């Protein structure tokens, strides 16, 4: 069975499942293209309020398919470059989507699988899941934004250790560092993430989109520039219909129903 990204719906949550069981849910060009397409569809569908990315079975993703990489070594360098561009288009689609994207990790998240999880806005992981930047173990360097994410999430020394040594790091330690948001019992990560996603779905999507955009722009921005962005987003959201719904519901002690 070829590698595929299976898209299903759970209420207002789009669930994208990495499915490549023969190769431990290894990633590939088919998944990258499907991921971009799915996120573009979510962006234009008001019925989709959040997105979950998970792996089939008890594995998130083993990262790259070594058989495919071996094959690509015999091809022109442009072949692998094009494949990585596909992955990077998916990473960018996750980062720029206005929808919250939750990674749900059971078992290993290795190489590009780790990078993919880090690209998501939130991470729910089983207590026995493990993360590893396995690139240097096969004489490769990271892709999928792994170096970008780690350099912003942890001290440089720890990022260097994870990338150069290729050692495993458990979900509990990542949770202690604030990288993994929530820990669950093995086999329960997806269910817990769906509950969390439903809570996010009940909030105003325009406000969540603004928060995600502001967080993305804050890195490397001056305070003055970020204050201006916050002003513009606040004014825009204040004049959105959802602000009237939210404030009215709060004052009347009702549950808001956002559009």
C-alpha positions as CSV (number, residue, x, y, z in Angstrom):
1,X,0.0,0.0,0.0
2,X,1.5,3.4,-1.0
3,X,2.1,6.1,1.6
4,X,-0.9,8.3,2.0
5,X,-2.4,11.0,4.1
6,X,-5.9,10.1,5.2
7,X,-8.3,12.9,5.9
8,X,-11.4,12.5,8.1
9,X,-13.6,14.8,10.1
10,X,-14.5,14.7,13.7
11,X,-17.1,17.5,14.2
12,X,-15.3,20.7,13.2
13,X,-11.9,19.1,13.4
14,X,-10.0,17.8,10.3
15,X,-8.0,14.8,11.2
16,X,-5.0,14.0,9.0
17,X,-3.5,10.6,9.5
18,X,0.0,9.6,8.3
19,X,-0.5,6.2,6.8
20,X,2.5,4.2,5.6
21,X,2.5,1.2,7.9
22,X,5.0,-0.9,5.9
23,X,7.6,1.8,6.6
24,X,6.5,3.0,10.1
25,X,4.5,5.9,8.6
26,X,7.6,7.3,6.9
27,X,6.9,10.5,5.1
28,X,6.9,11.1,1.3
29,X,6.0,13.4,-1.5
30,X,2.4,12.0,-1.7
31,X,1.8,13.0,1.9
32,X,3.4,16.4,1.4
33,X,1.2,17.4,-1.5
34,X,-1.9,16.0,0.3
35,X,-1.0,17.9,3.4
36,X,-0.8,21.2,1.6
37,X,-4.1,20.5,-0.2
38,X,-5.9,19.5,3.0
39,X,-4.8,22.7,4.8
40,X,-5.7,24.9,1.9
41,X,-9.2,23.2,1.9
42,X,-9.5,23.8,5.7
43,X,-8.6,27.4,5.2
44,X,-11.5,28.0,2.9
45,X,-14.0,25.9,4.8
46,X,-15.8,27.6,7.8
47,X,-16.9,24.3,9.1
48,X,-13.3,23.3,9.8
49,X,-12.1,25.1,13.0
50,X,-9.0,23.0,13.8
51,X,-6.7,20.4,12.4
52,X,-5.0,17.3,14.0
53,X,-2.0,15.5,12.5
54,X,-1.5,12.0,13.8
55,X,0.0,8.7,12.7
56,X,-1.7,5.4,11.9
57,X,-1.5,2.8,14.7
58,X,1.0,3.2,17.5
59,X,3.6,5.2,15.5
60,X,3.6,8.9,14.6
61,X,6.3,8.8,11.9
62,X,9.8,7.3,11.4
63,X,10.7,10.3,9.2
64,X,12.1,9.9,5.8
65,X,11.9,6.6,3.9
66,X,15.5,5.4,3.7
67,X,14.8,3.2,0.6
68,X,13.6,6.3,-1.2
69,X,16.5,8.3,0.0
70,X,18.9,5.6,-1.2
71,X,17.2,5.7,-4.6
72,X,17.4,9.5,-4.8
73,X,21.2,9.3,-4.2
74,X,21.4,7.8,-7.7
75,X,19.4,10.7,-9.2
76,X,20.3,14.3,-9.9
77,X,20.4,16.4,-6.7
78,X,17.4,18.3,-8.0
79,X,15.2,15.2,-7.4
80,X,15.8,15.3,-3.6
81,X,15.7,19.1,-3.5
82,X,12.2,19.0,-5.1
83,X,11.1,16.4,-2.5
84,X,12.3,18.5,0.4
85,X,10.6,21.6,-1.1
86,X,7.3,19.6,-1.0
87,X,7.9,18.9,2.7
88,X,8.7,22.5,3.3
89,X,5.6,23.7,1.5
90,X,3.6,21.5,4.0
91,X,5.5,22.9,7.0
92,X,4.8,26.5,5.8
93,X,1.1,25.7,5.2
94,X,0.9,24.5,8.9
95,X,2.6,27.6,10.2
96,X,0.6,30.0,8.1
97,X,-2.8,28.3,8.5
98,X,-5.3,30.4,10.6
99,X,-6.5,27.1,12.1
100,X,-4.9,25.7,15.2
101,X,-2.9,22.5,14.2
102,X,-2.3,19.9,16.9
103,X,0.2,17.1,16.5
104,X,-0.9,13.9,18.2
105,X,2.1,11.6,18.9
106,X,2.1,8.0,19.8
107,X,5.3,6.0,19.7
108,X,8.3,7.4,17.8
109,X,8.5,10.8,16.0
110,X,11.8,10.6,14.2
111,X,13.7,12.9,11.8
112,X,11.2,14.8,9.7
113,X,8.4,13.3,11.9
114,X,9.9,15.2,14.8
115,X,10.2,18.3,12.6
116,X,6.6,18.0,11.5
117,X,5.4,17.7,15.2
118,X,7.4,20.8,16.1
119,X,5.8,22.8,13.2
120,X,2.4,22.3,14.8
121,X,0.9,24.8,17.2
122,X,0.3,22.3,20.0
123,X,1.5,18.8,20.8
124,X,-0.3,16.0,22.6
125,X,1.8,13.0,23.2
126,X,1.5,9.6,24.9
127,X,3.7,9.2,27.9
128,X,5.8,6.5,26.2
129,X,6.4,8.4,23.0
130,X,9.9,9.3,22.0
131,X,11.3,12.0,19.8
132,X,14.7,11.9,17.9
133,X,16.4,14.0,15.4
134,X,17.9,11.0,13.7
135,X,19.6,12.8,10.8
136,X,23.2,12.7,12.0
137,X,23.0,9.0,12.7
138,X,22.9,8.4,8.9
139,X,25.2,11.4,8.0
140,X,22.5,13.8,7.1
141,X,21.4,17.2,8.3
142,X,17.9,18.3,9.3
143,X,15.0,19.4,7.2
144,X,11.3,20.2,7.8
145,X,12.3,23.3,9.9
146,X,13.8,21.1,12.7
147,X,16.8,23.4,13.2
148,X,14.6,26.5,13.1
149,X,12.1,25.1,15.6
150,X,14.6,23.8,18.1
151,X,16.8,26.9,18.0
152,X,13.7,28.9,19.1
153,X,12.4,26.4,21.7
154,X,15.5,25.3,23.6
155,X,18.9,26.6,24.5
156,X,21.5,26.4,21.7
157,X,23.5,23.8,23.5
158,X,20.5,21.4,23.8
159,X,19.5,22.0,20.2
160,X,23.0,21.2,19.2
161,X,23.0,18.0,21.3
162,X,19.7,16.8,19.9
163,X,20.7,17.5,16.3
164,X,24.4,16.4,16.4
165,X,24.1,13.3,18.7
166,X,20.7,12.0,17.5
167,X,19.7,10.8,20.9
168,X,16.2,10.1,21.9
169,X,14.3,12.4,24.2
170,X,11.1,11.3,25.9
171,X,7.7,13.1,25.9
172,X,8.0,13.7,29.7
173,X,11.2,15.7,29.3
174,X,9.8,17.7,26.4
175,X,6.7,18.3,28.5
176,X,8.8,19.7,31.3
177,X,10.4,22.1,28.8
178,X,7.0,23.2,27.6
179,X,7.4,21.8,24.1
180,X,4.8,19.0,24.5
181,X,1.7,20.6,25.9
182,X,-0.1,17.5,27.2
183,X,0.8,14.0,28.2
184,X,-1.7,11.1,28.0
185,X,-1.7,7.4,28.7
186,X,-0.5,5.3,25.7
187,X,-3.3,4.9,23.1
188,X,-5.2,7.9,24.4
189,X,-3.5,10.8,22.7
190,X,-5.9,11.2,19.8
191,X,-9.0,11.1,22.0
192,X,-7.6,13.7,24.4
193,X,-6.6,15.9,21.4
194,X,-10.1,15.7,20.0
195,X,-11.5,16.9,23.3
196,X,-9.0,19.8,23.3
197,X,-9.8,20.6,19.7
198,X,-13.5,20.8,20.4
199,X,-12.7,23.3,23.1
200,X,-10.7,25.4,20.7
201,X,-13.5,25.0,18.1
202,X,-15.9,26.7,20.5
203,X,-13.7,29.9,20.5
204,X,-13.9,32.6,17.9
205,X,-11.9,31.5,14.9
206,X,-10.9,35.0,13.9
207,X,-9.4,35.6,17.3
208,X,-7.4,32.3,17.3
209,X,-6.2,33.2,13.8
210,X,-5.0,36.5,15.0
211,X,-3.2,35.0,17.9
212,X,-1.4,32.5,15.7
213,X,-0.4,35.2,13.3
214,X,0.9,37.5,16.1
215,X,3.0,34.7,17.6
216,X,4.5,33.9,14.2
217,X,5.4,37.6,13.6
218,X,6.7,38.2,17.1
219,X,9.9,36.3,16.7
220,X,12.6,38.7,15.5
221,X,10.2,41.6,15.6
222,X,10.9,44.8,17.5
223,X,8.5,45.7,20.3
224,X,7.3,48.8,18.4
225,X,6.4,46.8,15.3
226,X,4.7,44.1,17.4
227,X,2.7,46.6,19.3
228,X,1.4,48.0,16.0
229,X,0.4,44.6,14.9
230,X,-1.4,43.9,18.1
231,X,-3.3,47.2,17.8
232,X,-4.4,46.4,14.2
233,X,-5.5,42.9,15.1
234,X,-7.3,44.1,18.2
235,X,-9.3,46.7,16.3
236,X,-10.1,44.3,13.5
237,X,-11.4,41.7,16.0
238,X,-13.3,44.2,18.1
239,X,-15.3,45.2,15.0
240,X,-15.9,41.5,14.0
241,X,-19.3,40.1,14.7
242,X,-17.8,37.6,17.1
243,X,-16.7,40.3,19.5
244,X,-20.4,41.3,19.9
245,X,-21.4,37.7,20.4
246,X,-18.6,37.1,22.9
247,X,-19.1,40.2,25.0
248,X,-22.9,39.9,25.0
249,X,-22.7,36.2,26.1
250,X,-20.3,37.1,28.9
251,X,-22.5,39.9,30.2
252,X,-25.6,37.7,30.0
253,X,-23.8,34.7,31.5
254,X,-24.5,32.7,28.4
255,X,-22.4,30.3,26.3
256,X,-21.3,32.1,23.1
257,X,-21.8,30.6,19.7
258,X,-19.3,32.1,17.3
259,X,-19.6,32.2,13.6
